[in-house]
Structures are given as structure tokens and as C-alpha cells.
Amino acid sequence: MSGHRYDEERSVAEREVRICVVGDELSAGVGDPRALGWVGRVMARTRFERPAMLFTLAVPGETTTGLGARWEAEAAARFDPECDNRLVVALGRHDVATGHSVARSRLNLANVLDVADSWRVPAFVVGPPPGRAEDGRRLAELSAAFADVASRRRTPYVDTYTPLAQHEQWLADLAQSGSGYPGQAGYGLMAWLVLHTGWHQWLGLPDDAS
């Protein structure tokens, strides 16, 4: 599929939407008793005006290096030239845990976004949320770097780190789970941030501010 430029002759309004979400276990909602995660909550609040399919392509423990190595084949198998294909890059916290340099993480994200652009597939990036307190400084730096990469490519970026790092409900949710993963409340907060950071505009839908 590399190098393929998706057909744009048909009106976007007539095409089925296909969204691939690539990320680690956070994109699959691990730790959520309702098994929705932020992705399920966002989709439940999205009122599509045409048929839509969503595919969550999650790999536990994945870094941006791993994501960059596998996303093309997995997304290409689900995209269709006749559809309105879209890519959500859900970035996790494993680059910090594995000692990736910020420069390497930046390059990995840049490569993903550049390939998506060459396919003419609109991308949307969701940054890593807060985790362990001792990782706070590095996660903040990583999130800022990801935001810069996305901004340079005019790609929407959801900063989940900054608004949640000191958020009482988020911190209480993490403490209660004891696993480093959010529960219902935490994923609800992530979903709210996605929904209020350009999600509907990205999909060409009326904004849902409620």
C-alpha cells in the first residue's frame, strides 16, 4: 500500500468513514471495567452522518518505534480507496519507560504522519496521559515534542498530559486502580479532551459541546 494515493474523486460526503486507531493498551481501554476506554466513549458521542467503521489496532507495551514499524500494513488492510479513510495515532507512555530519546520519538511520529499524508489519509494525534509521578517531567517533555511535530504538519493534537497531570479525579482514579491505568473516570476525562480538541471538526461534523 506504500505510495498509494487514495481516490478523492467521489464526494467525501458520499463515502463510508473508516477510522484506524493505532496505539498501545491505553487505546484499547485496559483497566476500564466498562471496557470502553476513551475510544469507545468518543465514538459513542460521535453522530456520524454516513456509515462509519472504527478499528482499534492496539499492541500492549508498544513504543513509537514499534508502532511505526507495523501501522502501515495493519491500516492498509482495513482502509479502502472508496472510503473516507482516517488515522488516529494514540501515543502511550512506553517511550519513557524504555528510554527512547525525545528526538527518536519525534522522528517516529513524524514518519507516521508523513506516510499518512502521502496516502492522503487525515491524521489525528492523541498524546500520552500522566502515569507514574517519577515520569512526570519526561512525559511532559515528550508530550510537548509530539505537539510540535503535529503542529508542523497541521495535524490536530490532543494534549492529555498537561490538563490531567494535577487533576484530582485523574490522580484518584490512578491511585484506586493501582495499575498505572485509568478506570472509568480517567478514560472519561481523556474522552472529554478528545471531543473538545477538534474531533468533530476533523471529521467534518457539527461540534458537540455538551
C-alpha positions in Angstrom: 0.0 0.0 0.0 3.0 2.3 0.4 2.9 5.1 -2.0 -0.8 4.5 -2.8 -2.8 7.8 -3.0 -6.4 7.2 -2.1 -9.1 8.1 -4.6 -10.6 11.5 -4.0 -12.9 11.7 -7.0 -16.0 10.6 -5.0 -17.5 13.2 -2.8 -16.4 12.8 0.8 -20.0 13.2 1.9 -20.8 10.0 0.0 -18.1 7.8 1.3 -18.1 5.4 4.3 -15.8 6.5 7.1 -13.1 4.1 8.2 -11.0 5.1 11.2 -8.0 3.2 12.4 -6.8 3.9 15.9 -3.2 2.7 16.3 -1.6 2.7 19.8 -0.8 0.7 22.9 -3.1 -0.8 25.5 -4.4 2.6 26.6 -6.2 2.9 23.2 -7.9 -0.4 24.0 -9.2 0.8 27.3 -7.2 -1.5 29.6 -8.3 -1.1 33.2 -11.8 0.2 32.3 -14.5 -2.0 34.0 -16.9 -1.0 31.2 -14.4 -2.0 28.5 -15.0 1.3 26.6 -11.8 3.3 27.2 -11.6 6.7 25.7 -12.0 5.4 22.2 -15.4 3.8 22.9 -16.6 6.9 24.8 -15.6 9.2 21.9 -17.3 7.0 19.3 -20.5 6.8 21.4 -20.6 10.6 21.4 -19.9 11.0 17.7 -23.0 11.3 15.5 -21.9 10.2 12.0 -24.0 11.3 9.1 -22.9 8.4 7.0 -21.8 4.8 7.6 -18.7 4.5 9.8 -16.3 1.8 10.9 -13.7 2.0 13.7 -10.8 -0.4 14.1 -8.7 -0.3 17.3 -5.3 -1.7 16.5 -3.6 -1.9 19.9 -0.3 -3.6 20.9 0.4 -3.8 24.7 3.7 -2.2 25.7 4.3 -0.6 22.3 6.7 2.2 21.8 6.6 4.7 18.9 9.3 2.6 17.2 7.1 -0.5 17.3 4.0 1.5 16.2 5.9 3.0 13.3 7.1 -0.5 12.1 3.6 -2.1 11.9 0.9 0.5 11.4 1.1 0.8 7.6 0.3 -2.9 6.9 -2.4 -3.1 9.6 -4.2 0.1 8.5 -3.8 -0.6 4.8 -5.6 -3.9 5.3 -8.6 -2.0 6.7 -8.6 1.1 4.5 -10.4 1.1 1.2 -9.8 3.5 -1.8 -13.6 4.1 -2.0 -13.8 5.2 1.7 -13.0 8.3 3.7 -10.0 6.7 5.5 -8.7 8.3 8.7 -5.9 7.6 11.1 -5.8 8.2 14.9 -2.4 7.9 16.4 -2.9 7.2 20.1 0.5 7.7 21.8 1.3 5.9 25.0 4.0 6.2 27.7 6.3 3.4 26.8 8.9 5.6 25.1 9.7 7.0 28.6 9.8 3.5 30.2 12.1 2.2 27.6 14.5 5.2 27.5 13.7 6.4 24.0 15.2 9.8 23.4 12.8 12.6 22.6 14.5 13.1 19.3 13.8 9.5 18.3 10.2 9.7 19.5 9.7 12.8 17.4 11.1 11.2 14.3 9.0 8.1 14.8 5.8 10.2 15.0 6.9 12.4 12.1 7.4 9.4 9.9 3.9 8.1 10.7 2.3 11.4 9.9 4.3 11.9 6.7 3.3 8.5 5.3 -0.3 9.1 6.2 -0.1 12.4 4.3 1.4 10.7 1.3 -1.6 8.4 1.3 -3.9 11.5 1.7 -5.3 10.0 4.9 -6.1 12.7 7.5 -4.4 12.0 10.9 -5.4 12.9 14.4 -2.9 12.5 17.3 -3.7 11.9 21.0 -0.8 12.4 23.3 0.2 10.3 26.3 -1.6 10.9 29.6 0.1 11.2 33.0 1.3 8.0 34.7 3.9 7.5 37.4 4.8 10.6 39.3 8.5 10.0 38.7 8.0 10.0 35.0 6.2 13.4 35.0 9.0 15.6 33.7 9.9 13.3 30.9 6.3 12.7 29.9 5.7 16.5 29.8 8.7 16.9 27.6 7.6 14.1 25.3 4.0 15.4 25.0 5.3 18.9 24.1 7.6 17.3 21.4 4.7 15.4 19.9 2.6 18.5 19.9 5.3 20.3 18.0 5.6 17.6 15.4 1.8 17.5 14.9 1.7 21.3 14.7 4.4 21.5 12.0 2.2 19.1 9.9 -1.1 20.9 10.7 -2.4 17.8 12.4 -4.7 18.0 15.3 -3.1 17.1 18.6 -4.8 16.4 21.9 -2.5 17.2 24.9 -3.8 14.8 27.6 -0.8 15.3 29.9 -1.0 18.9 30.8 -4.6 19.2 31.9 -4.6 15.8 33.7 -1.2 16.0 35.5 -2.7 17.7 38.5 -6.3 16.8 38.0 -7.7 15.4 41.3 -10.1 13.0 39.7 -7.5 11.6 37.3 -5.0 11.1 40.2 -7.6 9.5 42.4 -8.5 7.1 39.5 -4.9 6.1 39.0 -4.4 5.6 42.8 -7.5 3.5 43.0 -6.6 1.2 40.2 -3.0 0.7 41.4 -2.0 -0.5 38.0 -1.0 2.8 36.4 -4.0 2.7 34.2 -7.1 4.9 34.5 -10.6 3.5 35.2 -14.0 4.8 34.2 -13.4 8.3 35.4 -9.9 8.6 33.9 -11.0 7.4 30.5 -14.0 9.7 30.6 -11.6 12.6 31.1 -9.5 11.6 28.2 -12.6 11.2 26.0 -13.7 14.7 27.0 -10.4 16.2 26.0 -10.5 14.4 22.6 -14.1 15.5 22.0 -13.2 19.1 22.8 -10.0 19.4 20.9 -11.1 19.4 17.3 -12.5 15.8 17.0 -15.8 16.8 15.3 -14.1 19.4 13.1 -11.6 16.8 12.0 -14.4 14.6 10.9 -16.3 17.4 9.3 -19.2 17.1 11.7 -21.1 19.7 13.8 -19.4 20.4 17.1 -21.0 18.7 20.1 -20.1 21.0 23.0 -22.3 19.2 25.5 
